[in-house]
Amino acid sequence: MDALRAMLKKRGGGDLSCKDKVTGITIVHDTVHTGVVEILKMVLHAGASPHMINLRTGKFQIHYAVERGSFEMTSLLIRRATSYNIEEEMTGNTLLHIAVMSGHGFVIYFLISRCTYPRARNSTGETLGTVAAGAEAQCSAYAPRVGLKTRQMLAKSCG
């Protein structure tokens, strides 16, 4: 961590938002993939943009944080987001769709509390209720409890 801090200071505000030519990812995408919150804090503080899309996947950095189920990374990135209803380019899935599909209850609750649009449909027309039912059917034995809680959260926010 100290070496990274020193490198970020030494760069003197260089372009931390440049994309890898092969993978299309930025330093923030890569940091979210590693899952180390402290590194994400450092690169954001050093000026890396959280608003860059990976053109190969159609995902912003926050999509990966939600997919991971990382509340800390999601909350760090959402504080810098221009919208809570950012859709993936290829699927049209919102952050809430991704959280529901991934079964991350705490992230779902957090996104709902931040006024994400609960009635959104993705590019195939799936609502959050449809996605929740599909995720529940594909998950493990504890899925009915998680699915029920998700459906209850969604019902409260849609009602």
Residue frames as qw, qx, qy, qz and C-alpha x, y, z in Angstrom:
[[0.000, 0.885, 0.466, 0.000, 0.00, 0.00, 0.00],
 [0.310, -0.778, 0.095, 0.538, 2.81, 2.41, 0.80],
 [0.389, -0.111, 0.599, 0.691, 4.37, 1.79, -2.62],
 [0.173, 0.627, 0.668, 0.363, 1.05, 2.54, -4.32],
 [0.167, -0.914, -0.267, 0.256, 0.60, 5.72, -2.27],
 [0.376, -0.574, 0.323, 0.652, 4.10, 6.86, -3.23],
 [0.342, 0.173, 0.690, 0.614, 3.49, 6.08, -6.91],
 [0.070, 0.792, 0.584, 0.161, 0.20, 7.99, -6.92],
 [0.244, -0.878, -0.055, 0.407, 1.86, 11.01, -5.29],
 [0.435, -0.362, 0.494, 0.660, 4.81, 10.85, -7.68],
 [0.385, 0.476, 0.679, 0.405, 2.56, 10.78, -10.77],
 [0.069, -0.263, -0.048, 0.961, 1.58, 14.35, -9.99],
 [0.496, 0.487, 0.338, -0.634, -1.99, 13.92, -11.14],
 [0.033, 0.228, -0.788, -0.571, -1.23, 11.96, -14.33],
 [0.639, 0.018, -0.325, -0.697, -4.06, 10.39, -16.31],
 [0.268, -0.126, 0.900, -0.319, -5.47, 7.75, -14.00],
 [0.670, 0.365, 0.383, -0.520, -8.48, 7.27, -16.27],
 [0.360, 0.483, -0.649, -0.464, -6.68, 5.84, -19.27],
 [0.923, 0.036, 0.200, -0.326, -7.97, 2.50, -20.54],
 [0.498, -0.297, 0.766, 0.277, -5.99, -0.64, -21.25],
 [0.386, 0.410, -0.464, -0.684, -6.00, -1.08, -25.03],
 [0.269, 0.053, -0.944, -0.186, -6.61, -4.84, -24.86],
 [0.152, -0.360, -0.881, 0.268, -9.09, -5.22, -22.00],
 [0.126, -0.628, -0.365, -0.676, -10.72, -1.79, -22.00],
 [0.572, -0.681, -0.431, 0.152, -10.46, -1.48, -18.21],
 [0.049, 0.826, -0.223, 0.515, -9.30, 1.48, -16.15],
 [0.238, 0.276, -0.741, 0.564, -7.42, 1.50, -12.87],
 [0.504, -0.149, 0.388, -0.757, -10.77, 1.83, -11.06],
 [0.883, 0.091, -0.277, -0.369, -12.20, -1.22, -12.87],
 [0.645, 0.274, -0.665, 0.257, -9.07, -3.17, -11.94],
 [0.050, -0.290, 0.625, -0.723, -9.23, -1.99, -8.33],
 [0.727, -0.100, 0.155, -0.661, -12.86, -3.06, -7.99],
 [0.862, 0.178, -0.454, -0.139, -11.91, -6.48, -9.41],
 [0.395, 0.302, -0.727, 0.473, -9.24, -6.89, -6.71],
 [0.587, -0.599, -0.525, -0.148, -11.80, -6.13, -4.02],
 [0.531, -0.232, -0.376, 0.723, -9.43, -4.04, -1.87],
 [0.059, -0.911, -0.406, -0.046, -11.42, -1.05, -0.62],
 [0.422, -0.735, 0.084, 0.524, -8.37, 0.84, 0.62],
 [0.415, -0.057, 0.530, 0.737, -6.84, 0.82, -2.87],
 [0.133, 0.682, 0.607, 0.386, -10.11, 2.06, -4.37],
 [0.255, -0.908, -0.230, 0.239, -10.12, 4.94, -1.87],
 [0.463, -0.509, 0.295, 0.663, -6.54, 5.84, -2.84],
 [0.341, 0.169, 0.607, 0.698, -7.06, 5.84, -6.61],
 [0.006, 0.811, 0.539, 0.227, -10.31, 7.82, -6.34],
 [0.355, -0.850, -0.082, 0.380, -8.63, 10.33, -4.03],
 [0.459, -0.330, 0.429, 0.705, -5.75, 10.60, -6.53],
 [0.290, 0.508, -0.153, -0.797, -8.22, 11.62, -9.23],
 [0.069, 0.033, 0.924, 0.374, -9.17, 8.43, -11.11],
 [0.481, -0.002, -0.149, -0.864, -12.57, 8.74, -12.76],
 [0.364, 0.098, 0.883, -0.278, -15.38, 6.46, -11.59],
 [0.565, 0.564, 0.230, -0.557, -17.35, 7.34, -14.74],
 [0.200, 0.496, -0.708, -0.461, -15.54, 5.26, -17.35],
 [0.902, 0.142, 0.190, -0.361, -17.30, 2.48, -19.22],
 [0.407, -0.286, 0.812, 0.306, -15.58, -0.71, -20.32],
 [0.525, 0.410, -0.285, -0.689, -16.56, -0.80, -23.98],
 [0.297, 0.171, -0.921, -0.183, -16.01, -4.56, -24.23],
 [0.132, -0.285, -0.913, 0.259, -18.53, -5.38, -21.46],
 [0.197, -0.605, -0.397, -0.661, -20.69, -2.25, -21.42],
 [0.612, -0.644, -0.434, 0.149, -20.20, -1.91, -17.66],
 [0.023, -0.834, 0.270, -0.481, -19.14, 0.97, -15.47],
 [0.256, 0.319, -0.778, 0.476, -16.97, 0.32, -12.41],
 [0.463, -0.175, 0.462, -0.736, -19.99, 0.49, -10.12],
 [0.863, 0.085, -0.265, -0.423, -21.62, -2.43, -11.95],
 [0.655, 0.231, -0.682, 0.229, -18.70, -4.65, -10.92],
 [0.046, -0.264, 0.631, -0.728, -18.85, -3.43, -7.30],
 [0.701, -0.066, 0.171, -0.689, -22.57, -4.29, -7.11],
 [0.842, 0.196, -0.469, -0.183, -21.93, -7.67, -8.78],
 [0.414, 0.283, -0.735, 0.456, -19.29, -8.41, -6.13],
 [0.579, -0.643, -0.494, -0.080, -21.73, -7.49, -3.39],
 [0.506, -0.061, -0.320, 0.799, -19.25, -5.03, -1.94],
 [0.153, -0.886, -0.434, 0.057, -21.25, -2.52, 0.05],
 [0.401, -0.681, 0.071, 0.609, -18.16, -0.40, 0.77],
 [0.320, -0.068, 0.543, 0.773, -17.09, -0.16, -2.87],
 [0.064, 0.634, 0.678, 0.366, -20.67, 0.41, -4.03],
 [0.223, -0.889, -0.332, 0.222, -21.17, 3.23, -1.53],
 [0.393, -0.507, 0.247, 0.726, -17.82, 4.84, -2.45],
 [0.230, 0.116, 0.642, 0.722, -18.64, 4.78, -6.14],
 [0.019, -0.715, -0.670, -0.199, -22.29, 5.80, -5.72],
 [0.257, -0.778, -0.197, 0.538, -21.24, 8.94, -3.86],
 [0.163, -0.455, 0.411, 0.773, -19.45, 9.98, -7.05],
 [0.301, 0.345, 0.818, 0.348, -22.11, 8.70, -9.47],
 [0.159, 0.011, -0.183, -0.970, -24.17, 11.03, -11.60],
 [0.712, -0.123, -0.230, -0.652, -27.14, 8.66, -11.39],
 [0.489, -0.254, 0.777, -0.304, -28.23, 5.69, -9.31],
 [0.804, 0.350, 0.394, -0.275, -29.98, 4.13, -12.31],
 [0.120, 0.639, -0.640, -0.409, -26.94, 3.53, -14.49],
 [0.933, 0.206, 0.189, -0.227, -27.68, 0.77, -16.99],
 [0.561, -0.254, 0.661, 0.429, -25.25, -1.72, -18.47],
 [0.270, 0.469, -0.406, -0.736, -24.89, -0.96, -22.16],
 [0.236, 0.142, -0.884, -0.379, -25.43, -4.49, -23.43],
 [0.188, -0.310, -0.928, 0.089, -28.15, -5.81, -21.10],
 [0.271, -0.580, -0.223, -0.735, -29.90, -2.70, -19.87],
 [0.653, -0.467, -0.558, 0.210, -29.59, -4.02, -16.32],
 [0.165, -0.860, 0.135, -0.463, -29.64, -1.32, -13.65],
 [0.076, 0.453, -0.745, 0.484, -27.60, -1.51, -10.47],
 [0.631, -0.147, 0.471, -0.599, -30.68, -2.87, -8.73],
 [0.905, 0.263, -0.203, -0.265, -31.15, -5.59, -11.38],
 [0.546, 0.464, -0.649, 0.256, -27.55, -6.69, -10.86],
 [0.198, -0.361, 0.682, -0.604, -27.85, -6.71, -7.06],
 [0.808, -0.004, 0.250, -0.533, -31.06, -8.76, -7.24],
 [0.861, 0.356, -0.347, -0.108, -29.55, -11.25, -9.72],
 [0.416, 0.446, -0.681, 0.405, -26.47, -11.61, -7.54],
 [0.690, -0.488, -0.534, -0.028, -28.54, -12.02, -4.36],
 [0.402, 0.087, -0.407, 0.816, -26.79, -9.29, -2.37],
 [0.267, -0.739, -0.618, -0.029, -29.55, -8.29, 0.05],
 [0.365, -0.658, -0.184, 0.633, -27.64, -5.54, 1.84],
 [0.198, -0.127, 0.400, 0.886, -26.65, -3.88, -1.46],
 [0.079, -0.528, -0.715, -0.451, -30.29, -4.19, -2.64],
 [0.314, -0.781, -0.481, 0.247, -31.50, -2.44, 0.51],
 [0.353, -0.478, 0.079, 0.801, -28.82, 0.25, 0.13],
 [0.124, 0.113, 0.559, 0.812, -29.76, 0.94, -3.49],
 [0.178, -0.669, -0.677, -0.249, -33.47, 1.08, -2.67],
 [0.363, -0.740, -0.324, 0.464, -32.72, 3.51, 0.16],
 [0.265, -0.363, 0.265, 0.853, -30.87, 5.69, -2.38],
 [0.489, 0.599, 0.218, -0.595, -34.02, 6.00, -4.51],
 [0.082, -0.178, 0.814, 0.546, -33.03, 3.76, -7.38],
 [0.603, 0.128, -0.178, -0.767, -35.94, 3.24, -9.75],
 [0.449, -0.125, 0.861, -0.205, -37.55, -0.06, -8.67],
 [0.720, 0.466, 0.406, -0.316, -39.85, -0.39, -11.69],
 [0.175, 0.671, -0.553, -0.461, -37.05, -0.37, -14.27],
 [0.940, 0.233, 0.241, -0.060, -36.97, -2.97, -17.01],
 [0.427, -0.458, 0.578, 0.523, -33.82, -4.24, -18.67],
 [0.240, 0.400, -0.527, -0.710, -33.37, -4.59, -22.44],
 [0.195, -0.103, -0.941, -0.255, -35.28, -7.91, -22.49],
 [0.467, -0.460, -0.298, -0.694, -38.19, -6.36, -20.57],
 [0.619, -0.293, -0.683, 0.253, -37.50, -8.08, -17.26],
 [0.347, -0.815, 0.031, -0.463, -38.68, -6.27, -14.15],
 [0.042, -0.531, 0.725, -0.437, -36.92, -6.60, -10.82],
 [0.761, -0.130, 0.431, -0.468, -39.63, -9.04, -9.70],
 [0.912, 0.368, -0.136, -0.118, -38.97, -11.27, -12.71],
 [0.425, 0.606, -0.596, 0.312, -35.24, -11.13, -12.09],
 [0.372, -0.441, 0.635, -0.514, -35.73, -11.93, -8.38],
 [0.905, 0.032, 0.247, -0.344, -37.88, -14.97, -9.20],
 [0.820, 0.485, -0.298, 0.062, -35.30, -16.22, -11.70],
 [0.164, 0.611, -0.647, 0.425, -32.41, -15.69, -9.29],
 [0.624, -0.319, 0.516, -0.493, -34.32, -17.51, -6.55],
 [0.956, 0.189, 0.051, -0.219, -34.94, -20.52, -8.81],
 [0.720, 0.537, -0.383, 0.217, -31.24, -20.80, -9.69],
 [0.059, -0.681, 0.559, -0.468, -29.78, -20.41, -6.19],
 [0.282, 0.142, -0.907, 0.280, -29.07, -22.73, -3.31],
 [0.366, -0.453, -0.811, 0.057, -31.29, -24.10, -0.54],
 [0.191, -0.506, -0.436, 0.719, -31.37, -20.84, 1.42],
 [0.082, 0.146, 0.419, 0.892, -32.58, -18.92, -1.66],
 [0.225, -0.648, -0.660, -0.305, -36.29, -18.97, -0.73],
 [0.398, -0.719, -0.348, 0.452, -35.57, -16.92, 2.40],
 [0.298, -0.317, 0.217, 0.874, -33.31, -14.51, 0.51],
 [0.031, 0.306, 0.649, 0.696, -35.77, -14.33, -2.39],
 [0.255, -0.737, -0.626, -0.021, -38.69, -13.65, -0.06],
 [0.356, -0.658, -0.155, 0.646, -36.80, -10.85, 1.67],
 [0.220, -0.100, 0.429, 0.870, -35.82, -9.38, -1.73],
 [0.077, -0.507, -0.696, -0.502, -39.41, -9.52, -2.98],
 [0.315, -0.768, -0.498, 0.251, -40.60, -7.87, 0.25],
 [0.324, -0.484, 0.071, 0.810, -38.04, -5.05, -0.13],
 [0.103, 0.102, 0.577, 0.804, -39.04, -4.54, -3.77],
 [0.160, -0.644, -0.715, -0.218, -42.77, -4.59, -2.92],
 [0.308, -0.739, -0.331, 0.500, -42.28, -1.89, -0.27],
 [0.233, -0.402, 0.250, 0.849, -40.29, 0.31, -2.63],
 [0.009, 0.195, 0.691, 0.697, -42.72, -0.16, -5.54],
 [0.164, -0.608, -0.777, 0.007, -45.84, 0.28, -3.47]]
